[in-house]
C-alpha cells in the first residue's frame, strides 16, 4: 500500500491540512490495471475531524478493492472557500498522478460525513464552475467527479440548519455567504449521481437536510439512491463495532448495511464488480 501524507498548500490552509493516501499495491499480474478512488471528507462541524469517519472508512473501501484518499481539510478559524479549494486540489492531484497511482480518473467518488458531507457535496456541485478551475489553475475537466456518497450530510442553511457548522465555515461572513453554501440551491446539470443516507431520529442534523437535497437532485434529474433508517443518532460512521463510541453505543446493524448498499451502488455506477 502507498500510505503517505501530502500537505495541502492552498491560500490560508492550516499547517495540518493534508491528504493521506491509502492506495492499494499494484501488480502487473493483477487483472485490475486501474482502480476507482474514494476521496473521504470526515465530519466534525468544521471544528474538528472525526477519527471515526476517517481511517476506518478508508480501510473499508480498500477491502472492497478501491483506492482511498483521506482529506484532512482546514478547520475554523479558517473559513470558506479554503476547504473547497483543498478538496479540489486533491482531485486535481489524482488526475495528475492517475497513471503513477493506477487510478481510473473517470471513477473518482467524493464521500463525506456530516459537515464533511457538506464539503463533498459542495465540491460535486461546483467542480465545473469557472471560479474553481481558475483558483486551481487547471481545466474543469481535471476536477470532474463520477459520484458522491453522503452520510447524514449537513446541507441547508435554512430552518433545519446545523448552524454551528456554517458559523465555523463562514465566520464573520455568515450572513453574506450562507445562501451560497446551501447545497439544495447548488444542484445543477453537472452534479454527479448521488448515494445518500440519514436516520429519521438524527437530532443534530435533521433528516430534512437530506430530504431537501434529494428533492433538488430529483428536480434536476440527477440519479440518486436515498435511504432513511428509522433509528440512530448522528455520527454513526460505520454503525458497527469498528466505529462505536467509548460507551459501546453506535452499533446498529440495521444502519451498518449502508456500506454494502453503497458498494452495490458503486458496482452499478461503474458496471463492474470487485
C-alpha positions as CSV (number, residue, x, y, z in Angstrom):
1,X,0.0,0.0,0.0
2,X,1.1,3.5,-0.8
3,X,0.4,5.2,2.5
4,X,1.7,8.8,2.6
5,X,0.8,12.2,3.9
6,X,0.7,15.0,1.4
7,X,0.4,18.6,2.7
8,X,-2.3,20.8,1.2
9,X,-1.0,24.2,0.4
10,X,-3.9,26.4,-0.6
11,X,-4.1,30.1,0.4
12,X,-4.9,30.2,4.2
13,X,-4.6,26.4,4.7
14,X,-3.8,25.3,8.2
15,X,-0.3,23.7,8.5
16,X,-2.0,20.4,9.5
17,X,-4.2,20.3,6.3
18,X,-3.2,17.2,4.3
19,X,-4.2,14.3,2.2
20,X,-3.5,10.8,3.4
21,X,-3.3,8.1,0.7
22,X,-4.5,4.6,1.1
23,X,-3.5,3.3,-2.4
24,X,-3.6,-0.4,-2.9
25,X,-0.4,-2.1,-4.3
26,X,-0.4,-2.7,-8.0
27,X,0.8,-5.9,-9.6
28,X,1.5,-6.4,-13.2
29,X,-0.1,-9.8,-12.8
30,X,-3.3,-8.3,-11.5
31,X,-6.5,-8.3,-13.6
32,X,-7.2,-4.7,-12.4
33,X,-4.8,-2.3,-14.1
34,X,-6.5,0.8,-12.6
35,X,-8.9,1.2,-9.7
36,X,-11.6,3.8,-8.7
37,X,-10.7,6.0,-5.8
38,X,-12.8,7.2,-2.9
39,X,-12.0,10.7,-1.6
40,X,-13.1,10.9,2.1
41,X,-14.1,14.1,3.9
42,X,-14.7,13.3,7.6
43,X,-17.2,15.3,9.7
44,X,-16.8,17.4,12.8
45,X,-18.8,20.6,12.2
46,X,-15.8,22.3,10.5
47,X,-14.4,22.5,14.0
48,X,-12.6,19.1,14.3
49,X,-12.2,16.0,12.2
50,X,-13.8,12.8,13.5
51,X,-11.3,9.9,13.6
52,X,-14.3,7.5,13.5
53,X,-15.1,8.9,10.0
54,X,-11.5,8.8,8.8
55,X,-9.2,5.8,8.5
56,X,-11.9,3.2,9.4
57,X,-13.8,4.4,6.3
58,X,-10.7,4.3,4.1
59,X,-9.9,0.8,5.1
60,X,-13.4,-0.5,4.4
61,X,-13.3,0.9,0.9
62,X,-9.8,-0.7,0.5
63,X,-11.3,-4.0,1.5
64,X,-13.8,-3.6,-1.4
65,X,-10.9,-3.1,-3.8
66,X,-11.0,0.7,-4.1
67,X,-8.1,3.1,-3.5
68,X,-8.9,5.8,-0.9
69,X,-7.6,9.2,0.0
70,X,-8.5,10.9,3.2
71,X,-8.7,14.7,3.2
72,X,-7.8,16.4,6.5
73,X,-9.1,19.8,5.4
74,X,-8.7,23.1,7.3
75,X,-10.9,23.9,10.2
76,X,-12.2,27.1,12.0
77,X,-11.0,29.8,12.2
78,X,-10.1,29.1,8.6
79,X,-13.1,29.9,6.5
80,X,-14.7,29.2,3.2
81,X,-13.7,28.7,0.4
82,X,-10.3,27.3,1.6
83,X,-11.8,23.9,2.4
84,X,-13.4,23.7,-1.1
85,X,-10.1,24.6,-2.7
86,X,-8.3,21.9,-0.7
87,X,-10.7,19.2,-1.8
88,X,-10.4,20.4,-5.4
89,X,-6.6,20.3,-5.1
90,X,-6.8,16.6,-4.0
91,X,-8.9,15.8,-7.1
92,X,-6.5,17.7,-9.3
93,X,-3.7,15.7,-7.8
94,X,-5.5,12.5,-8.6
95,X,-5.7,13.4,-12.2
96,X,-2.0,14.4,-12.3
97,X,-0.9,11.1,-10.7
98,X,-3.5,8.8,-12.1
99,X,-1.1,6.8,-14.2
100,X,1.5,6.6,-11.4
101,X,-1.0,5.6,-8.8
102,X,-3.0,3.3,-11.1
103,X,-6.2,5.2,-10.6
104,X,-9.0,5.3,-13.1
105,X,-9.6,9.0,-13.1
106,X,-13.1,8.6,-14.7
107,X,-14.1,6.9,-11.4
108,X,-13.4,9.5,-8.6
109,X,-16.0,9.4,-5.9
110,X,-16.4,12.0,-3.1
111,X,-17.7,10.7,0.2
112,X,-18.4,12.8,3.3
113,X,-19.9,12.5,6.7
114,X,-22.0,15.3,8.3
115,X,-20.1,18.6,7.7
116,X,-17.7,16.5,5.5
117,X,-20.8,15.5,3.5
118,X,-21.5,19.2,3.0
119,X,-17.9,19.7,1.8
120,X,-18.0,16.7,-0.6
121,X,-21.4,17.9,-1.9
122,X,-20.2,21.4,-2.3
123,X,-17.3,20.3,-4.4
124,X,-19.5,18.0,-6.5
125,X,-21.9,20.9,-7.3
126,X,-19.1,23.4,-8.0
127,X,-16.5,21.4,-9.9
128,X,-17.5,22.7,-13.3
129,X,-17.7,26.4,-12.3
130,X,-15.0,28.7,-13.6
131,X,-14.2,30.2,-10.2
132,X,-12.9,26.8,-9.0
133,X,-10.8,25.9,-12.0
134,X,-9.4,29.4,-12.1
135,X,-8.4,29.2,-8.4
136,X,-6.7,25.8,-9.0
137,X,-5.2,27.0,-12.3
138,X,-6.5,24.0,-14.2
139,X,-9.2,22.9,-16.5
140,X,-12.6,22.0,-15.2
141,X,-12.3,18.6,-16.9
142,X,-9.5,17.8,-14.5
143,X,-11.7,18.3,-11.5
144,X,-14.7,16.1,-12.6
145,X,-16.0,13.6,-10.1
146,X,-18.0,10.5,-11.0
147,X,-20.3,10.4,-8.0
148,X,-20.8,11.2,-4.3
149,X,-21.7,9.2,-1.2
150,X,-23.1,11.4,1.5
151,X,-23.7,10.2,5.1
152,X,-26.1,12.2,7.2
153,X,-24.9,15.4,5.4
154,X,-25.1,18.9,6.6
155,X,-27.0,20.5,3.6
156,X,-29.1,23.5,4.3
157,X,-28.7,26.9,5.9
158,X,-32.5,27.2,6.2
159,X,-34.7,26.3,9.2
160,X,-33.2,22.8,9.7
161,X,-29.6,24.0,9.5
162,X,-26.8,22.7,11.7
163,X,-25.9,26.3,12.4
164,X,-22.7,25.6,14.2
165,X,-21.2,24.0,11.0
166,X,-22.0,27.1,8.9
167,X,-20.8,29.5,11.6
168,X,-17.5,27.7,11.7
169,X,-17.3,27.6,7.9
170,X,-18.2,31.2,7.2
171,X,-17.1,33.0,10.3
172,X,-18.0,36.7,10.2
173,X,-19.2,36.3,6.6
174,X,-22.1,34.0,7.7
175,X,-24.9,36.4,6.7
176,X,-23.2,37.3,3.4
177,X,-22.5,33.8,2.2
178,X,-25.0,31.4,3.9
179,X,-27.2,31.2,0.8
180,X,-24.2,30.5,-1.4
181,X,-23.3,27.3,0.5
182,X,-26.8,25.8,1.0
183,X,-26.5,22.7,-1.1
184,X,-30.1,22.4,-2.1
185,X,-29.7,25.6,-4.1
186,X,-26.5,24.5,-5.8
187,X,-27.6,21.3,-7.6
188,X,-27.1,21.7,-11.4
189,X,-26.9,19.6,-14.5
190,X,-23.2,18.8,-13.9
191,X,-23.9,17.4,-10.4
192,X,-22.8,13.7,-10.4
193,X,-25.0,10.8,-9.3
194,X,-25.5,10.5,-5.5
195,X,-25.9,7.9,-2.8
196,X,-27.3,9.5,0.4
197,X,-28.3,8.0,3.8
198,X,-29.6,9.5,7.0
199,X,-31.5,8.4,10.1
200,X,-35.0,9.6,11.0
201,X,-34.1,10.3,14.6
202,X,-31.0,12.4,13.9
203,X,-31.2,15.2,16.5
204,X,-28.1,17.1,15.4
205,X,-28.5,17.3,11.6
206,X,-32.2,16.7,11.0
207,X,-33.1,14.4,8.1
208,X,-34.8,17.3,6.4
209,X,-31.3,18.2,5.2
210,X,-31.1,15.1,3.1
211,X,-34.8,15.4,2.1
212,X,-34.2,18.9,0.7
213,X,-31.1,17.7,-1.2
214,X,-32.8,14.7,-2.7
215,X,-35.7,16.9,-3.8
216,X,-33.3,19.2,-5.5
217,X,-31.5,16.3,-7.2
218,X,-34.8,14.9,-8.4
219,X,-35.8,18.3,-9.9
220,X,-32.5,18.3,-11.8
221,X,-32.9,14.7,-12.8
222,X,-29.7,13.6,-11.1
223,X,-29.7,9.9,-10.4
224,X,-29.9,9.4,-6.7
225,X,-30.2,6.5,-4.2
226,X,-31.5,7.5,-0.8
227,X,-32.0,5.6,2.4
228,X,-33.7,6.7,5.6
229,X,-33.2,4.4,8.6
230,X,-35.8,4.7,11.4
231,X,-33.4,4.8,14.4
232,X,-29.9,6.1,15.1
233,X,-28.1,9.1,16.5
234,X,-26.0,11.5,14.5
235,X,-22.4,10.4,13.5
236,X,-22.8,6.7,13.3
237,X,-20.0,6.3,10.8
238,X,-19.9,2.5,10.0
239,X,-22.5,1.9,12.7
240,X,-20.6,-1.2,13.9
241,X,-18.0,-2.1,16.5
242,X,-15.2,-0.5,14.4
243,X,-16.6,3.0,14.9
244,X,-18.7,2.6,18.1
245,X,-18.3,5.3,20.8
246,X,-16.3,4.5,24.0
247,X,-19.5,3.5,25.8
248,X,-20.4,1.0,23.2
249,X,-23.2,3.0,21.6
250,X,-23.4,3.4,17.9
251,X,-23.7,-0.2,17.0
252,X,-26.8,-0.5,14.8
253,X,-26.8,-3.5,12.4
254,X,-29.9,-2.1,10.7
255,X,-27.9,1.0,9.8
256,X,-24.5,-0.6,9.1
257,X,-25.9,-2.1,5.9
258,X,-25.5,1.4,4.3
259,X,-21.9,0.4,3.3
260,X,-23.0,-2.8,1.4
261,X,-25.8,-0.8,-0.2
262,X,-23.2,1.8,-1.3
263,X,-20.9,-0.9,-2.6
264,X,-23.8,-2.2,-4.8
265,X,-24.5,1.4,-5.9
266,X,-20.8,1.8,-6.9
267,X,-20.8,-1.5,-8.8
268,X,-23.9,-0.4,-10.7
269,X,-22.4,3.0,-11.3
270,X,-19.2,1.6,-12.7
271,X,-20.8,-1.5,-14.2
272,X,-18.1,-3.8,-12.7
273,X,-17.6,-6.0,-9.6
274,X,-14.6,-6.2,-7.3
